[in-house]
Amino acid sequence: MDLLQAMAVFKRVVDASSFSKAADSLEIPRASVSTLVQNLENHLGVRLLNRTTRSVQVTDDGALYYEYCARILAEVSDAESALSNKRQNPRGTIRVDTSATFAANVLVPAMRDFNARYPDITVKLGLADRNVDLVQEGVDCVIRIGTLDDSNLIVRPIGSVRMCICAAPAYLEQMGEPVTPDDLDRHRPVNYFSARTGRIYPFEVEVDGALVRKPVNGIFAVNEGLVYVMSAIEGLGLIQVPRFMAAKAIEAGALREILGDYPCPSVPLSLLHPHRRPSMCVRVFSEWVHELAQNNPDLSGQALPEGHATL
């Protein structure tokens, strides 16, 4: 029996509270997971897990052994990473979750650079415009835009996202261009709403250094960033959006920024992971994303404490 493999499988079963979920995240058969844990119990001479048809619960001995496993596996990972060759050439697979908008506009265009730097790291990119359970779903890290919910995850600030209000030139020719935030009252927005709560987010601007929220009623609302930008390009109304999402359309003249004298508050950009000592693959990926943000003027601004929608 490969003791380290068995410890890693046991730890994943406890994290996921499920043999099936552990098998899915490890991409091995469920029977192999069950066999490895059973062999580990036989090796130790104690029961680590209580199994029922509906749940998996860790025993007192299992809880104690889990703590040792977590520490030992982290030490092994650090020992491997300490080798200079491992540092320069980390190897492994990481699962990263983020929104389709961030992936399409930031990560994917730069992915060849990451692959060239770290050819032995495989990135599995999940596009989840929702909160994911990193532990149960086997996700190594997530990238999020917006104010974060309280959690036990480790948060690394990556940057802050510049927001802008924009619209199609044809829409502005028809409706006129707003000059002050009060002018928004006579305009038609495309609203953005939360997929979880259904809440429609107001437009937010700074007036004399103070944050002003402007609820603007519209007849069309979406909850996905790529469609949100496309709706503005099609002339359906004004949008307030992370500028990196609209940058290409602005440069091409398909969208025009407005209300430049009233800046929108920036929102946080964060990378989250479940462990205080992440793997070397997660560390170098985190550093790379941080570098991307700092080199992009739309992702390296100064964020205010209160955020906007997560896109």
C-alpha positions in Angstrom: 0.0 0.0 0.0 1.2 3.5 -0.9 0.8 5.1 2.5 1.0 8.7 1.3 -1.6 8.0 -1.4 -3.9 6.4 1.2 -3.5 9.3 3.5 -4.3 11.8 0.7 -7.4 9.8 -0.3 -8.6 9.5 3.3 -8.2 13.3 3.8 -10.2 14.0 0.6 -13.0 11.7 1.8 -13.2 13.5 5.1 -13.1 16.9 3.4 -15.9 15.9 1.0 -17.9 13.9 3.5 -18.4 11.4 0.7 -16.6 8.6 -1.0 -18.2 9.4 -4.4 -17.3 13.1 -4.3 -13.8 12.3 -3.2 -13.5 9.8 -6.1 -14.8 12.4 -8.6 -12.4 15.1 -7.5 -9.5 12.7 -7.5 -10.6 11.2 -10.8 -10.3 7.6 -9.6 -13.0 4.9 -9.2 -15.1 4.9 -6.1 -14.1 1.3 -5.4 -10.4 2.3 -5.4 -11.2 5.0 -2.8 -13.1 2.6 -0.6 -10.3 0.0 -0.9 -7.5 2.5 0.0 -9.4 3.7 3.1 -10.2 0.2 4.2 -6.5 -0.9 3.7 -5.4 2.1 5.7 -7.8 1.2 8.5 -6.4 -2.4 8.5 -2.9 -1.1 8.5 -3.6 1.2 11.5 -5.8 -1.3 13.3 -8.5 1.3 14.0 -11.8 2.5 12.3 -11.3 5.9 10.8 -14.8 6.4 9.3 -18.3 5.3 10.1 -20.2 4.6 6.9 -23.9 4.5 6.3 -25.9 4.5 3.1 -26.4 8.2 3.4 -23.3 9.7 5.1 -19.7 9.3 6.1 -18.7 10.4 9.5 -15.2 10.6 10.9 -14.5 8.7 14.2 -12.5 10.2 17.1 -9.5 8.2 16.0 -10.2 9.3 12.4 -10.3 13.0 13.4 -7.0 12.7 15.2 -5.4 10.9 12.3 -6.9 13.5 9.8 -4.9 16.3 11.6 -1.7 14.3 11.3 -2.5 13.5 7.6 -3.1 17.2 6.8 0.2 18.2 8.4 2.2 15.4 6.9 0.9 15.9 3.4 1.6 19.6 3.7 5.1 18.9 4.9 5.7 16.5 2.0 4.5 19.1 -0.5 6.8 21.7 1.1 9.7 19.3 1.1 9.3 18.7 -2.6 8.9 22.4 -3.3 12.0 23.2 -1.5 14.1 21.4 -4.1 15.3 24.0 -6.5 14.2 22.1 -9.6 10.8 21.7 -8.1 10.6 25.4 -7.5 11.6 26.2 -11.0 9.5 23.5 -12.6 6.4 22.8 -10.5 4.4 19.8 -11.7 0.8 18.9 -11.2 -2.8 19.7 -11.9 -4.8 22.5 -10.4 -8.6 23.2 -10.6 -9.3 26.9 -10.8 -12.8 28.3 -10.8 -13.8 31.8 -12.0 -16.4 33.6 -14.0 -16.7 33.2 -17.8 -16.1 37.0 -18.1 -12.8 37.0 -16.2 -11.6 33.8 -18.0 -12.5 35.1 -21.5 -11.1 38.6 -21.0 -8.1 38.1 -18.8 -7.0 34.5 -18.2 -7.4 32.8 -21.6 -5.7 35.6 -23.6 -2.6 35.3 -21.3 -2.7 31.5 -20.8 0.1 30.8 -23.3 2.4 32.8 -21.2 1.6 30.7 -18.1 2.0 27.5 -20.1 5.4 28.6 -21.4 6.5 29.5 -17.8 5.1 26.3 -16.2 4.8 23.6 -18.9 4.3 20.9 -16.3 1.2 22.4 -14.7 -2.2 21.5 -16.1 -4.9 24.0 -15.4 -8.5 22.8 -15.2 -10.6 26.0 -15.6 -14.1 25.8 -14.2 -16.5 28.6 -15.2 -18.8 29.0 -12.3 -20.8 32.2 -11.8 -21.8 30.9 -8.4 -20.3 30.2 -5.0 -18.5 26.8 -5.0 -17.6 24.6 -2.1 -13.8 24.3 -2.8 -13.3 21.4 -0.5 -16.3 19.3 -1.5 -15.8 20.0 -5.3 -12.0 19.5 -5.3 -11.3 23.1 -6.4 -7.8 24.4 -5.5 -8.6 28.1 -5.9 -11.2 30.6 -7.1 -10.9 34.1 -8.5 -13.7 36.4 -7.6 -14.7 40.0 -8.4 -16.7 41.9 -5.7 -17.2 42.0 -2.0 -16.7 38.5 -0.6 -19.0 36.6 1.8 -17.5 35.6 5.1 -15.8 32.2 4.9 -13.0 30.1 6.2 -11.1 30.4 2.9 -7.7 32.1 2.7 -8.1 35.3 0.7 -5.3 36.8 -1.3 -6.0 40.3 -2.7 -5.1 40.3 -6.4 -6.0 43.9 -7.4 -9.1 46.0 -7.7 -11.3 46.3 -10.7 -12.1 49.6 -12.4 -15.7 50.1 -13.2 -17.3 52.3 -15.9 -20.7 53.3 -17.3 -21.0 53.0 -21.0 -23.4 52.7 -23.9 -23.5 52.2 -27.6 -23.0 55.4 -29.7 -26.3 54.8 -31.5 -28.2 54.7 -28.1 -26.5 57.9 -27.0 -27.4 59.6 -30.3 -31.0 58.7 -29.8 -31.3 59.4 -26.0 -28.6 62.0 -25.5 -25.5 61.6 -23.3 -25.9 62.0 -19.5 -23.8 64.8 -18.1 -24.5 64.3 -14.4 -25.7 61.3 -12.3 -29.1 62.9 -12.1 -29.4 62.6 -15.9 -29.5 58.8 -15.5 -33.1 59.2 -14.3 -34.3 59.8 -17.9 -32.2 56.9 -19.4 -32.9 53.3 -19.9 -30.4 50.8 -18.3 -29.7 47.2 -18.9 -29.9 46.0 -15.3 -27.7 43.4 -13.7 -29.2 41.1 -11.1 -27.8 38.6 -8.6 -28.3 35.0 -9.7 -28.6 34.0 -6.0 -31.0 36.6 -4.7 -32.5 38.2 -7.8 -31.5 41.7 -6.4 -30.9 44.3 -9.1 -27.7 46.3 -8.5 -27.9 50.1 -8.7 -25.4 52.2 -10.6 -22.8 53.6 -8.3 -20.7 56.8 -8.7 -18.7 59.2 -6.6 -20.0 62.7 -6.2 -17.6 65.1 -4.4 -15.9 62.1 -2.9 -19.0 60.4 -1.6 -20.6 57.2 -2.9 -24.0 57.7 -4.5 -26.2 54.8 -5.5 -28.6 55.5 -8.4 -31.4 52.9 -8.8 -32.4 53.1 -12.5 -35.4 51.3 -13.7 -35.0 49.3 -16.9 -37.1 46.8 -18.9 -34.3 44.3 -19.4 -32.0 42.5 -16.9 -29.4 39.8 -17.1 -27.1 38.0 -14.7 -24.2 37.0 -16.9 -21.4 39.4 -17.8 -20.7 38.5 -21.5 -24.4 38.9 -22.3 -24.5 42.1 -20.2 -21.8 43.8 -22.4 -23.4 42.4 -25.6 -26.8 44.0 -24.5 -25.2 47.4 -24.4 -23.4 46.9 -27.8 -26.8 46.1 -29.2 -28.1 49.4 -28.0 -30.5 48.1 -25.3 -29.3 50.7 -22.8 -26.6 51.9 -20.4 -24.5 49.4 -18.4 -22.1 49.7 -15.4 -19.5 47.1 -15.9 -15.9 46.2 -15.0 -14.0 48.1 -17.6 -11.8 45.2 -18.6 -14.9 43.4 -19.9 -15.8 46.3 -22.2 -12.3 47.4 -23.1 -12.2 45.9 -26.6 -15.7 47.2 -27.4 -14.6 50.7 -26.2 -11.4 50.6 -28.3 -13.4 49.5 -31.4 -16.0 52.2 -30.9 -18.8 49.8 -30.2 -19.3 51.3 -26.7 -18.5 54.8 -25.3 -17.7 55.6 -21.7 -19.8 58.3 -20.1 -19.9 60.4 -16.9 -16.1 60.6 -16.8 -16.3 63.4 -14.2 -18.0 61.0 -11.8 -15.8 58.0 -11.3 -17.3 54.6 -10.4 -15.9 53.0 -7.2 -13.5 50.1 -7.9 -14.3 46.6 -6.5 -11.9 44.0 -5.0 -10.3 41.3 -7.1 -9.4 38.3 -5.0 -8.0 34.8 -5.2 -9.2 32.3 -2.5 -8.0 28.9 -1.6 -8.8 26.5 1.3 -5.4 25.8 2.8 -3.0 28.1 4.6 -0.1 26.3 2.9 -1.2 25.8 -0.7 0.7 23.6 -3.1 3.5 25.1 -5.2 1.3 24.9 -8.3 -1.3 27.1 -6.6 1.3 29.5 -5.3 2.9 30.1 -8.8 -0.6 30.4 -10.4 -1.6 33.0 -7.7 1.6 35.0 -8.3 1.0 34.9 -12.1 -2.6 36.2 -11.7 -1.4 38.9 -9.4 1.2 39.9 -12.0 -1.5 40.0 -14.7 -3.7 42.3 -12.5 -0.9 44.7 -11.6 0.1 45.1 -15.3 -3.5 45.8 -16.3 -4.7 49.4 -15.5 -8.3 48.2 -15.4 -7.4 45.7 -12.6 -4.9 47.5 -10.5 -6.9 50.5 -9.2 -7.7 51.5 -5.6 -10.8 49.7 -4.3 -13.4 51.2 -1.9 -14.6 49.1 1.0 -18.1 48.6 -0.5 -18.3 46.6 -3.7 -20.6 46.1 -6.7 -22.0 43.1 -8.4 -19.8 40.0 -9.0 -19.4 39.5 -12.7 
